[in-house]
Amino acid sequence: MIWYFVGYAVLVNLVTFVLFGIDKKRAKQHEAWQRSRGRGRKKQTSEREKAPRPRIPEKTLFIAAILGGSIGAMAGMAVFHHKTRKAAFRWGMPLILVLQLAVIWVALFGLPDR
């Protein structure tokens, strides 16, 4: 039974880490696309200048972390230097991790008797 939990934890953290990497890549592509358009200039868009793929919503990144991927999220933030300036991520991801660890602790050892 424990191996199912470990497998789930590894999978969800890996997926969350990859989501952060994908979003960082798309953020860079979007920034480069904006620069190439010349902001405010009307220009014919060629096949090569199509808009980049849409970014991954912050809500999706948080949901992935809440579903058990908080370690993957924090690793993705550190490795890709992504969302590190946003207070919601800088404080939210560690908070989610602490809450998840507390839930695991209570599940394994129960609440202390008084």
C-alpha positions in Angstrom: 0.0 0.0 0.0 2.8 2.4 0.8 4.3 1.9 -2.6 1.1 3.3 -4.2 1.5 6.4 -2.2 5.2 6.7 -3.0 4.5 6.1 -6.7 1.8 8.8 -6.7 4.0 11.2 -4.9 6.9 10.7 -7.4 4.6 11.0 -10.4 2.7 14.1 -9.2 5.9 15.9 -8.2 7.5 15.1 -11.6 4.5 16.3 -13.5 4.5 19.5 -11.4 8.2 20.1 -12.0 7.7 19.6 -15.8 4.7 22.1 -15.7 6.9 24.8 -14.2 9.5 24.1 -16.9 7.0 24.3 -19.7 5.5 27.5 -18.4 8.9 29.1 -18.1 9.7 28.2 -21.7 6.4 29.6 -22.9 7.0 32.8 -20.9 10.3 33.3 -22.6 8.8 32.6 -26.0 6.0 35.0 -25.3 8.4 37.7 -24.2 10.5 37.3 -27.4 7.3 37.3 -29.5 6.2 40.6 -27.9 9.6 42.1 -28.6 9.6 41.0 -32.2 6.2 42.5 -32.9 7.5 46.0 -32.1 4.8 47.0 -29.6 2.3 49.3 -31.2 3.4 48.8 -34.8 1.0 47.1 -37.1 2.9 44.5 -39.1 1.9 41.6 -41.3 2.3 38.3 -39.4 4.1 35.7 -41.3 3.8 32.0 -40.6 6.9 32.1 -38.5 5.6 34.9 -36.2 2.5 33.2 -34.9 1.8 33.7 -31.3 3.4 31.2 -28.9 1.4 28.6 -27.2 -0.7 29.8 -24.2 0.9 29.9 -20.8 -0.1 27.5 -18.0 -2.4 29.3 -15.6 -1.2 30.0 -12.1 -4.3 28.2 -10.8 -3.2 25.0 -12.6 0.3 25.3 -11.0 -1.2 25.7 -7.5 -3.6 22.8 -8.1 -0.8 20.5 -9.1 1.1 21.5 -5.9 -2.0 21.0 -3.7 -2.5 17.5 -5.2 0.8 16.6 -3.8 3.4 18.2 -6.1 4.6 20.9 -3.7 8.2 19.6 -3.7 8.2 19.4 -7.5 6.8 23.0 -7.6 9.5 24.3 -5.3 12.2 22.4 -7.3 10.8 23.8 -10.5 10.8 27.3 -9.1 14.5 26.9 -8.1 15.8 25.2 -11.2 13.9 27.3 -13.8 13.9 30.5 -11.7 10.2 30.7 -12.4 7.6 32.5 -10.3 10.2 33.3 -7.7 9.3 37.0 -7.5 5.6 36.4 -6.9 4.8 36.4 -3.2 1.9 33.9 -3.7 4.4 31.3 -5.0 7.3 32.2 -2.7 5.2 31.8 0.4 2.4 29.6 -0.9 4.4 26.6 -2.0 6.3 26.1 1.3 3.0 26.6 3.2 1.4 23.9 1.1 4.3 21.6 1.7 4.1 22.2 5.5 0.4 21.5 5.5 0.9 18.3 3.4 3.6 17.1 5.8 1.3 17.8 8.8 -1.5 15.7 7.1 1.0 12.9 6.5 2.2 13.1 10.1 -1.4 12.9 11.5 -2.2 10.0 9.1 0.8 8.0 10.2 1.0 8.8 13.9 -2.4 10.3 14.8 -3.1 13.3 17.0 -1.4 13.4 20.4 -3.5 12.2 23.3 -4.3 14.7 26.0 
